[in-house]
Each structure stands twice: as structure tokens, then as C-alpha cells.
Amino acid sequence: MAIIRIKNLLVRTIIGFNPEERVNRQDVIINLEIEVDVSMAIKTDHQDGIYNYKEITKTVIAFVSDSKFQLLERLTHEVLELVMQDERVTWVKVEIDKPHALRFSESVSVELEARR
């Protein structure tokens, strides 16, 4: 097993419940840790049958940029569920930051994880 980390993925989306947040896109920063079996990749050094982290990254970007959530907790949960759809994923941790959500704070984040 290996942990694939996708760090600081910056996506613009509608997030929040204040009126201005419902119309203006904001940045969120997504960090994923995904546990998958990489034994075939190690043996063959070939892309057939591997867990394609480029594809899941593109899927997450498309999903988040097209979404409109009020709560960071819900967005984080939905991304977690999206990653867990692939049966090869045995564990995932998702953290999503909302920069400048609080005055005097760099960001607020929510972190969720799931294990199969």
C-alpha cells in the first residue's frame, strides 16, 4: 500500500451562506491523502491498471468548481465520497481550507477521512 498525496489544489467555487458568498466564487485549497495498492505499478513500471491520480485530480477540480455548497463540512464530505467511489481506494483523508474565512486567520479548514 502507498499513500498518494495531492497537496494544495486550488479551486474556485461558490461556498458559504452569506449573500456575497452565494454569488462570488472563492478559493478553496484541497489536500488529499489516498491509500491505494501500488504493487502492480512497482512490479511493472507501467500505467495499465494503476490508480491514476491525475484523473481523480481532474474529477475533483470539475466537481468542486461546479458545486455550490453553503457549508465547508458538506463540501469536504462530498469530495471524500467522490474519491471513495474507486474500489481501489482503501483509505482517504480530505482537508479543505477556506482562506480568509475568519478575520485575523489565514484559513479555516475541515478534515474528514474514511476507510474501506
Chimera marker file (.cmm) of the C-alpha trace (Angstrom):
<marker_set name="trace">
<marker id="1" x="0.000" y="0.000" z="0.000" r="1" g="1" b="0" radius="0.5"/>
<marker id="2" x="1.043" y="3.560" z="-0.617" r="1" g="1" b="0" radius="0.5"/>
<marker id="3" x="-0.249" y="6.979" z="0.295" r="1" g="1" b="0" radius="0.5"/>
<marker id="4" x="-0.680" y="9.336" z="-2.653" r="1" g="1" b="0" radius="0.5"/>
<marker id="5" x="-0.765" y="12.958" z="-1.526" r="1" g="1" b="0" radius="0.5"/>
<marker id="6" x="-2.262" y="15.717" z="-3.639" r="1" g="1" b="0" radius="0.5"/>
<marker id="7" x="-1.260" y="18.963" z="-1.964" r="1" g="1" b="0" radius="0.5"/>
<marker id="8" x="-2.661" y="22.477" z="-2.113" r="1" g="1" b="0" radius="0.5"/>
<marker id="9" x="-5.036" y="22.026" z="-5.022" r="1" g="1" b="0" radius="0.5"/>
<marker id="10" x="-6.513" y="25.493" z="-5.575" r="1" g="1" b="0" radius="0.5"/>
<marker id="11" x="-10.089" y="25.609" z="-6.890" r="1" g="1" b="0" radius="0.5"/>
<marker id="12" x="-12.585" y="28.464" z="-7.149" r="1" g="1" b="0" radius="0.5"/>
<marker id="13" x="-16.168" y="27.702" z="-6.128" r="1" g="1" b="0" radius="0.5"/>
<marker id="14" x="-19.320" y="29.012" z="-4.506" r="1" g="1" b="0" radius="0.5"/>
<marker id="15" x="-19.011" y="28.269" z="-0.781" r="1" g="1" b="0" radius="0.5"/>
<marker id="16" x="-20.735" y="29.929" z="2.150" r="1" g="1" b="0" radius="0.5"/>
<marker id="17" x="-24.139" y="31.151" z="3.215" r="1" g="1" b="0" radius="0.5"/>
<marker id="18" x="-23.648" y="34.925" z="3.310" r="1" g="1" b="0" radius="0.5"/>
<marker id="19" x="-25.287" y="36.726" z="0.358" r="1" g="1" b="0" radius="0.5"/>
<marker id="20" x="-21.999" y="37.804" z="-1.244" r="1" g="1" b="0" radius="0.5"/>
<marker id="21" x="-20.640" y="34.247" z="-0.920" r="1" g="1" b="0" radius="0.5"/>
<marker id="22" x="-23.593" y="32.901" z="-2.906" r="1" g="1" b="0" radius="0.5"/>
<marker id="23" x="-22.640" y="34.948" z="-5.990" r="1" g="1" b="0" radius="0.5"/>
<marker id="24" x="-18.861" y="35.417" z="-5.791" r="1" g="1" b="0" radius="0.5"/>
<marker id="25" x="-16.538" y="32.468" z="-6.282" r="1" g="1" b="0" radius="0.5"/>
<marker id="26" x="-13.934" y="31.937" z="-3.577" r="1" g="1" b="0" radius="0.5"/>
<marker id="27" x="-10.743" y="29.959" z="-3.432" r="1" g="1" b="0" radius="0.5"/>
<marker id="28" x="-10.625" y="26.698" z="-1.539" r="1" g="1" b="0" radius="0.5"/>
<marker id="29" x="-7.469" y="24.671" z="-1.034" r="1" g="1" b="0" radius="0.5"/>
<marker id="30" x="-7.839" y="20.904" z="-1.172" r="1" g="1" b="0" radius="0.5"/>
<marker id="31" x="-5.415" y="18.367" z="0.261" r="1" g="1" b="0" radius="0.5"/>
<marker id="32" x="-5.969" y="14.669" z="-0.345" r="1" g="1" b="0" radius="0.5"/>
<marker id="33" x="-4.244" y="11.626" z="1.095" r="1" g="1" b="0" radius="0.5"/>
<marker id="34" x="-5.295" y="8.474" z="-0.722" r="1" g="1" b="0" radius="0.5"/>
<marker id="35" x="-4.206" y="4.961" z="0.231" r="1" g="1" b="0" radius="0.5"/>
<marker id="36" x="-4.091" y="2.515" z="-2.667" r="1" g="1" b="0" radius="0.5"/>
<marker id="37" x="-2.364" y="-0.725" z="-3.588" r="1" g="1" b="0" radius="0.5"/>
<marker id="38" x="0.612" y="0.107" z="-5.818" r="1" g="1" b="0" radius="0.5"/>
<marker id="39" x="2.120" y="-3.379" z="-6.034" r="1" g="1" b="0" radius="0.5"/>
<marker id="40" x="1.334" y="-3.716" z="-9.757" r="1" g="1" b="0" radius="0.5"/>
<marker id="41" x="2.880" y="-0.342" z="-10.549" r="1" g="1" b="0" radius="0.5"/>
<marker id="42" x="6.006" y="-1.272" z="-8.618" r="1" g="1" b="0" radius="0.5"/>
<marker id="43" x="6.328" y="-4.618" z="-10.424" r="1" g="1" b="0" radius="0.5"/>
<marker id="44" x="5.628" y="-3.469" z="-13.966" r="1" g="1" b="0" radius="0.5"/>
<marker id="45" x="6.522" y="0.237" z="-14.063" r="1" g="1" b="0" radius="0.5"/>
<marker id="46" x="3.597" y="0.554" z="-16.462" r="1" g="1" b="0" radius="0.5"/>
<marker id="47" x="0.450" y="2.666" z="-16.336" r="1" g="1" b="0" radius="0.5"/>
<marker id="48" x="-2.061" y="-0.114" z="-17.059" r="1" g="1" b="0" radius="0.5"/>
<marker id="49" x="-4.223" y="-0.783" z="-14.030" r="1" g="1" b="0" radius="0.5"/>
<marker id="50" x="-2.694" y="1.877" z="-11.790" r="1" g="1" b="0" radius="0.5"/>
<marker id="51" x="-4.624" y="4.352" z="-9.664" r="1" g="1" b="0" radius="0.5"/>
<marker id="52" x="-4.488" y="7.447" z="-11.848" r="1" g="1" b="0" radius="0.5"/>
<marker id="53" x="-4.048" y="10.439" z="-9.548" r="1" g="1" b="0" radius="0.5"/>
<marker id="54" x="-4.190" y="12.828" z="-12.494" r="1" g="1" b="0" radius="0.5"/>
<marker id="55" x="-7.714" y="11.617" z="-13.294" r="1" g="1" b="0" radius="0.5"/>
<marker id="56" x="-9.015" y="11.925" z="-9.724" r="1" g="1" b="0" radius="0.5"/>
<marker id="57" x="-7.488" y="15.402" z="-9.516" r="1" g="1" b="0" radius="0.5"/>
<marker id="58" x="-9.317" y="16.475" z="-12.679" r="1" g="1" b="0" radius="0.5"/>
<marker id="59" x="-12.540" y="14.943" z="-11.354" r="1" g="1" b="0" radius="0.5"/>
<marker id="60" x="-12.240" y="16.763" z="-8.020" r="1" g="1" b="0" radius="0.5"/>
<marker id="61" x="-11.480" y="20.088" z="-9.737" r="1" g="1" b="0" radius="0.5"/>
<marker id="62" x="-14.500" y="19.755" z="-12.025" r="1" g="1" b="0" radius="0.5"/>
<marker id="63" x="-16.801" y="18.718" z="-9.182" r="1" g="1" b="0" radius="0.5"/>
<marker id="64" x="-15.735" y="21.470" z="-6.783" r="1" g="1" b="0" radius="0.5"/>
<marker id="65" x="-15.669" y="24.252" z="-9.359" r="1" g="1" b="0" radius="0.5"/>
<marker id="66" x="-19.193" y="23.321" z="-10.497" r="1" g="1" b="0" radius="0.5"/>
<marker id="67" x="-20.594" y="22.956" z="-6.972" r="1" g="1" b="0" radius="0.5"/>
<marker id="68" x="-22.478" y="25.400" z="-4.767" r="1" g="1" b="0" radius="0.5"/>
<marker id="69" x="-22.362" y="24.457" z="-1.098" r="1" g="1" b="0" radius="0.5"/>
<marker id="70" x="-23.171" y="26.538" z="1.928" r="1" g="1" b="0" radius="0.5"/>
<marker id="71" x="-21.035" y="24.568" z="4.360" r="1" g="1" b="0" radius="0.5"/>
<marker id="72" x="-17.388" y="23.580" z="4.134" r="1" g="1" b="0" radius="0.5"/>
<marker id="73" x="-18.255" y="20.420" z="6.053" r="1" g="1" b="0" radius="0.5"/>
<marker id="74" x="-20.645" y="19.282" z="3.321" r="1" g="1" b="0" radius="0.5"/>
<marker id="75" x="-18.216" y="20.093" z="0.503" r="1" g="1" b="0" radius="0.5"/>
<marker id="76" x="-15.484" y="18.124" z="2.278" r="1" g="1" b="0" radius="0.5"/>
<marker id="77" x="-17.822" y="15.154" z="2.732" r="1" g="1" b="0" radius="0.5"/>
<marker id="78" x="-18.822" y="15.164" z="-0.934" r="1" g="1" b="0" radius="0.5"/>
<marker id="79" x="-15.188" y="15.196" z="-2.092" r="1" g="1" b="0" radius="0.5"/>
<marker id="80" x="-14.464" y="12.328" z="0.311" r="1" g="1" b="0" radius="0.5"/>
<marker id="81" x="-17.345" y="10.325" z="-1.173" r="1" g="1" b="0" radius="0.5"/>
<marker id="82" x="-16.160" y="11.116" z="-4.700" r="1" g="1" b="0" radius="0.5"/>
<marker id="83" x="-12.676" y="9.734" z="-4.013" r="1" g="1" b="0" radius="0.5"/>
<marker id="84" x="-14.072" y="6.655" z="-2.239" r="1" g="1" b="0" radius="0.5"/>
<marker id="85" x="-16.091" y="5.674" z="-5.335" r="1" g="1" b="0" radius="0.5"/>
<marker id="86" x="-12.970" y="3.963" z="-6.687" r="1" g="1" b="0" radius="0.5"/>
<marker id="87" x="-12.851" y="0.480" z="-5.113" r="1" g="1" b="0" radius="0.5"/>
<marker id="88" x="-9.040" y="0.546" z="-5.157" r="1" g="1" b="0" radius="0.5"/>
<marker id="89" x="-9.033" y="3.289" z="-2.519" r="1" g="1" b="0" radius="0.5"/>
<marker id="90" x="-8.767" y="1.732" z="0.945" r="1" g="1" b="0" radius="0.5"/>
<marker id="91" x="-8.466" y="4.964" z="2.924" r="1" g="1" b="0" radius="0.5"/>
<marker id="92" x="-8.731" y="8.652" z="2.167" r="1" g="1" b="0" radius="0.5"/>
<marker id="93" x="-8.299" y="11.853" z="4.124" r="1" g="1" b="0" radius="0.5"/>
<marker id="94" x="-9.636" y="15.089" z="2.699" r="1" g="1" b="0" radius="0.5"/>
<marker id="95" x="-8.878" y="18.528" z="4.083" r="1" g="1" b="0" radius="0.5"/>
<marker id="96" x="-10.387" y="21.624" z="2.517" r="1" g="1" b="0" radius="0.5"/>
<marker id="97" x="-9.302" y="25.112" z="3.550" r="1" g="1" b="0" radius="0.5"/>
<marker id="98" x="-11.314" y="28.267" z="3.032" r="1" g="1" b="0" radius="0.5"/>
<marker id="99" x="-8.717" y="31.064" z="3.080" r="1" g="1" b="0" radius="0.5"/>
<marker id="100" x="-9.603" y="34.271" z="4.909" r="1" g="1" b="0" radius="0.5"/>
<marker id="101" x="-12.901" y="32.883" z="6.186" r="1" g="1" b="0" radius="0.5"/>
<marker id="102" x="-12.242" y="34.480" z="9.565" r="1" g="1" b="0" radius="0.5"/>
<marker id="103" x="-10.803" y="37.848" z="10.351" r="1" g="1" b="0" radius="0.5"/>
<marker id="104" x="-7.195" y="37.574" z="11.583" r="1" g="1" b="0" radius="0.5"/>
<marker id="105" x="-6.981" y="33.965" z="10.390" r="1" g="1" b="0" radius="0.5"/>
<marker id="106" x="-5.155" y="32.563" z="7.378" r="1" g="1" b="0" radius="0.5"/>
<marker id="107" x="-7.882" y="29.985" z="6.803" r="1" g="1" b="0" radius="0.5"/>
<marker id="108" x="-10.472" y="27.653" z="8.253" r="1" g="1" b="0" radius="0.5"/>
<marker id="109" x="-10.407" y="24.002" z="7.271" r="1" g="1" b="0" radius="0.5"/>
<marker id="110" x="-12.449" y="20.860" z="7.651" r="1" g="1" b="0" radius="0.5"/>
<marker id="111" x="-10.830" y="17.427" z="7.561" r="1" g="1" b="0" radius="0.5"/>
<marker id="112" x="-12.654" y="14.140" z="7.120" r="1" g="1" b="0" radius="0.5"/>
<marker id="113" x="-11.450" y="10.596" z="6.494" r="1" g="1" b="0" radius="0.5"/>
<marker id="114" x="-12.908" y="7.233" z="5.576" r="1" g="1" b="0" radius="0.5"/>
<marker id="115" x="-11.631" y="3.657" z="5.450" r="1" g="1" b="0" radius="0.5"/>
<marker id="116" x="-12.934" y="0.746" z="3.440" r="1" g="1" b="0" radius="0.5"/>
<link id1="1" id2="2" r="1" g="1" b="0" radius="0.2"/>
<link id1="2" id2="3" r="1" g="1" b="0" radius="0.2"/>
<link id1="3" id2="4" r="1" g="1" b="0" radius="0.2"/>
<link id1="4" id2="5" r="1" g="1" b="0" radius="0.2"/>
<link id1="5" id2="6" r="1" g="1" b="0" radius="0.2"/>
<link id1="6" id2="7" r="1" g="1" b="0" radius="0.2"/>
<link id1="7" id2="8" r="1" g="1" b="0" radius="0.2"/>
<link id1="8" id2="9" r="1" g="1" b="0" radius="0.2"/>
<link id1="9" id2="10" r="1" g="1" b="0" radius="0.2"/>
<link id1="10" id2="11" r="1" g="1" b="0" radius="0.2"/>
<link id1="11" id2="12" r="1" g="1" b="0" radius="0.2"/>
<link id1="12" id2="13" r="1" g="1" b="0" radius="0.2"/>
<link id1="13" id2="14" r="1" g="1" b="0" radius="0.2"/>
<link id1="14" id2="15" r="1" g="1" b="0" radius="0.2"/>
<link id1="15" id2="16" r="1" g="1" b="0" radius="0.2"/>
<link id1="16" id2="17" r="1" g="1" b="0" radius="0.2"/>
<link id1="17" id2="18" r="1" g="1" b="0" radius="0.2"/>
<link id1="18" id2="19" r="1" g="1" b="0" radius="0.2"/>
<link id1="19" id2="20" r="1" g="1" b="0" radius="0.2"/>
<link id1="20" id2="21" r="1" g="1" b="0" radius="0.2"/>
<link id1="21" id2="22" r="1" g="1" b="0" radius="0.2"/>
<link id1="22" id2="23" r="1" g="1" b="0" radius="0.2"/>
<link id1="23" id2="24" r="1" g="1" b="0" radius="0.2"/>
<link id1="24" id2="25" r="1" g="1" b="0" radius="0.2"/>
<link id1="25" id2="26" r="1" g="1" b="0" radius="0.2"/>
<link id1="26" id2="27" r="1" g="1" b="0" radius="0.2"/>
<link id1="27" id2="28" r="1" g="1" b="0" radius="0.2"/>
<link id1="28" id2="29" r="1" g="1" b="0" radius="0.2"/>
<link id1="29" id2="30" r="1" g="1" b="0" radius="0.2"/>
<link id1="30" id2="31" r="1" g="1" b="0" radius="0.2"/>
<link id1="31" id2="32" r="1" g="1" b="0" radius="0.2"/>
<link id1="32" id2="33" r="1" g="1" b="0" radius="0.2"/>
<link id1="33" id2="34" r="1" g="1" b="0" radius="0.2"/>
<link id1="34" id2="35" r="1" g="1" b="0" radius="0.2"/>
<link id1="35" id2="36" r="1" g="1" b="0" radius="0.2"/>
<link id1="36" id2="37" r="1" g="1" b="0" radius="0.2"/>
<link id1="37" id2="38" r="1" g="1" b="0" radius="0.2"/>
<link id1="38" id2="39" r="1" g="1" b="0" radius="0.2"/>
<link id1="39" id2="40" r="1" g="1" b="0" radius="0.2"/>
<link id1="40" id2="41" r="1" g="1" b="0" radius="0.2"/>
<link id1="41" id2="42" r="1" g="1" b="0" radius="0.2"/>
<link id1="42" id2="43" r="1" g="1" b="0" radius="0.2"/>
<link id1="43" id2="44" r="1" g="1" b="0" radius="0.2"/>
<link id1="44" id2="45" r="1" g="1" b="0" radius="0.2"/>
<link id1="45" id2="46" r="1" g="1" b="0" radius="0.2"/>
<link id1="46" id2="47" r="1" g="1" b="0" radius="0.2"/>
<link id1="47" id2="48" r="1" g="1" b="0" radius="0.2"/>
<link id1="48" id2="49" r="1" g="1" b="0" radius="0.2"/>
<link id1="49" id2="50" r="1" g="1" b="0" radius="0.2"/>
<link id1="50" id2="51" r="1" g="1" b="0" radius="0.2"/>
<link id1="51" id2="52" r="1" g="1" b="0" radius="0.2"/>
<link id1="52" id2="53" r="1" g="1" b="0" radius="0.2"/>
<link id1="53" id2="54" r="1" g="1" b="0" radius="0.2"/>
<link id1="54" id2="55" r="1" g="1" b="0" radius="0.2"/>
<link id1="55" id2="56" r="1" g="1" b="0" radius="0.2"/>
<link id1="56" id2="57" r="1" g="1" b="0" radius="0.2"/>
<link id1="57" id2="58" r="1" g="1" b="0" radius="0.2"/>
<link id1="58" id2="59" r="1" g="1" b="0" radius="0.2"/>
<link id1="59" id2="60" r="1" g="1" b="0" radius="0.2"/>
<link id1="60" id2="61" r="1" g="1" b="0" radius="0.2"/>
<link id1="61" id2="62" r="1" g="1" b="0" radius="0.2"/>
<link id1="62" id2="63" r="1" g="1" b="0" radius="0.2"/>
<link id1="63" id2="64" r="1" g="1" b="0" radius="0.2"/>
<link id1="64" id2="65" r="1" g="1" b="0" radius="0.2"/>
<link id1="65" id2="66" r="1" g="1" b="0" radius="0.2"/>
<link id1="66" id2="67" r="1" g="1" b="0" radius="0.2"/>
<link id1="67" id2="68" r="1" g="1" b="0" radius="0.2"/>
<link id1="68" id2="69" r="1" g="1" b="0" radius="0.2"/>
<link id1="69" id2="70" r="1" g="1" b="0" radius="0.2"/>
<link id1="70" id2="71" r="1" g="1" b="0" radius="0.2"/>
<link id1="71" id2="72" r="1" g="1" b="0" radius="0.2"/>
<link id1="72" id2="73" r="1" g="1" b="0" radius="0.2"/>
<link id1="73" id2="74" r="1" g="1" b="0" radius="0.2"/>
<link id1="74" id2="75" r="1" g="1" b="0" radius="0.2"/>
<link id1="75" id2="76" r="1" g="1" b="0" radius="0.2"/>
<link id1="76" id2="77" r="1" g="1" b="0" radius="0.2"/>
<link id1="77" id2="78" r="1" g="1" b="0" radius="0.2"/>
<link id1="78" id2="79" r="1" g="1" b="0" radius="0.2"/>
<link id1="79" id2="80" r="1" g="1" b="0" radius="0.2"/>
<link id1="80" id2="81" r="1" g="1" b="0" radius="0.2"/>
<link id1="81" id2="82" r="1" g="1" b="0" radius="0.2"/>
<link id1="82" id2="83" r="1" g="1" b="0" radius="0.2"/>
<link id1="83" id2="84" r="1" g="1" b="0" radius="0.2"/>
<link id1="84" id2="85" r="1" g="1" b="0" radius="0.2"/>
<link id1="85" id2="86" r="1" g="1" b="0" radius="0.2"/>
<link id1="86" id2="87" r="1" g="1" b="0" radius="0.2"/>
<link id1="87" id2="88" r="1" g="1" b="0" radius="0.2"/>
<link id1="88" id2="89" r="1" g="1" b="0" radius="0.2"/>
<link id1="89" id2="90" r="1" g="1" b="0" radius="0.2"/>
<link id1="90" id2="91" r="1" g="1" b="0" radius="0.2"/>
<link id1="91" id2="92" r="1" g="1" b="0" radius="0.2"/>
<link id1="92" id2="93" r="1" g="1" b="0" radius="0.2"/>
<link id1="93" id2="94" r="1" g="1" b="0" radius="0.2"/>
<link id1="94" id2="95" r="1" g="1" b="0" radius="0.2"/>
<link id1="95" id2="96" r="1" g="1" b="0" radius="0.2"/>
<link id1="96" id2="97" r="1" g="1" b="0" radius="0.2"/>
<link id1="97" id2="98" r="1" g="1" b="0" radius="0.2"/>
<link id1="98" id2="99" r="1" g="1" b="0" radius="0.2"/>
<link id1="99" id2="100" r="1" g="1" b="0" radius="0.2"/>
<link id1="100" id2="101" r="1" g="1" b="0" radius="0.2"/>
<link id1="101" id2="102" r="1" g="1" b="0" radius="0.2"/>
<link id1="102" id2="103" r="1" g="1" b="0" radius="0.2"/>
<link id1="103" id2="104" r="1" g="1" b="0" radius="0.2"/>
<link id1="104" id2="105" r="1" g="1" b="0" radius="0.2"/>
<link id1="105" id2="106" r="1" g="1" b="0" radius="0.2"/>
<link id1="106" id2="107" r="1" g="1" b="0" radius="0.2"/>
<link id1="107" id2="108" r="1" g="1" b="0" radius="0.2"/>
<link id1="108" id2="109" r="1" g="1" b="0" radius="0.2"/>
<link id1="109" id2="110" r="1" g="1" b="0" radius="0.2"/>
<link id1="110" id2="111" r="1" g="1" b="0" radius="0.2"/>
<link id1="111" id2="112" r="1" g="1" b="0" radius="0.2"/>
<link id1="112" id2="113" r="1" g="1" b="0" radius="0.2"/>
<link id1="113" id2="114" r="1" g="1" b="0" radius="0.2"/>
<link id1="114" id2="115" r="1" g="1" b="0" radius="0.2"/>
<link id1="115" id2="116" r="1" g="1" b="0" radius="0.2"/>
</marker_set>
